[in-house]
Amino acid sequence: MSLLHNRQADRPVVTDSTGRPVQVMVEDEPLAVDAIESVREEVAAYPVATGPRTLFVVRVAGSRLRLVHEHRARRWTVDVLRSDRSTLASAA
């Protein structure tokens, strides 16, 4: 797994009513989530400082992203794992 870039913003991820990501903001442009590859809920064992969190690995516009939702802070972090588009690698 290679981490190309990390971005934290006010609302980088839009979710549906169940909390699953449906859109990711890249360079202020909303991109639809094509597929959710995996979901890991860390509600039983989690870092005390950050609290429980949920990790999603998704496909967006031909790229793989890791989306981390910190429940206590209500914050999303977007990590580019692999980008097939050069614009995603520099923008996320």
Beta strands, then each sheet from edge to edge (+ up, - down):
strand 1: 6-8
strand 2: 13-15
strand 3: 21-26
strand 4: 29-42
strand 5: 53-60
strand 6: 63-70
strand 7: 75-82
sheet 1: 1+ 7- 6+ 5- 4+ 3- 2+
end
